Amino acid sequence: MNEKLLLEDINFMSLSELTDLAYKIIDQLEHEEDLEKSTDIYQKLIKVNILIEKKFQKNYKEINEKTKLRIKEIKKNNEKKIK
């Protein structure tokens, strides 16, 4: 995988794709014997992990907002039924 391409493309990956990528990087780290190369691979893993966290938080906020809106709709519908 081209390093430059990887770093540009990870921003557009889904959470599941990023998770798969993180597992592949971890596997690569486990089999790497060159310490200097391991450091570079580990830096990639950190970048992927940070992006996973950001996307997870964004998804969490979106789900939270949708849930709040749905609850408001349900309450509104229930109030109409009571009247």
Buried (B, 14 or more C-beta within 10 A) or exposed (E): EEEEEBEEEBEEBEEEEBBEBBEEBBEBBEEBEEEEEBEEBBEBBEBBBEBBEEBEEEEEEEEEEEEEEEEEEEEEEEEEEEE
